[in-house]
């Protein structure tokens, strides 16, 4: 088995939304994302509630025909916090934290 040492990169981005967190936070969901992104496509793999929740798993299509798999790794609606881990096989693995 060949071992590959990946390159670690960190980015931080601040986005200001002209809406209350109570309005924006529920839209950070694989299902509800389409309410504000017309181009959004996803395949829901697992969710007990049918929307974002801790442990929710979904996939999004990639230009090469593969899929990126996403997992909700943190879900704290009262604090307006959600985190995702996602993997595009052979390309990138990342963590996305939204506060």
Secondary structure as GFF3:
##gff-version 3
##sequence-region A 1 99
A	DSSP	alpha_helix	21	24	.	.	.	ID=ss1
A	DSSP	three_ten_helix	25	27	.	.	.	ID=ss2
A	DSSP	three_ten_helix	32	35	.	.	.	ID=ss3
A	DSSP	beta_strand	43	46	.	.	.	ID=ss4
A	DSSP	beta_strand	57	61	.	.	.	ID=ss5
A	DSSP	beta_strand	67	76	.	.	.	ID=ss6
A	DSSP	three_ten_helix	77	79	.	.	.	ID=ss7
A	DSSP	beta_strand	81	88	.	.	.	ID=ss8
A	DSSP	beta_strand	92	98	.	.	.	ID=ss9
###
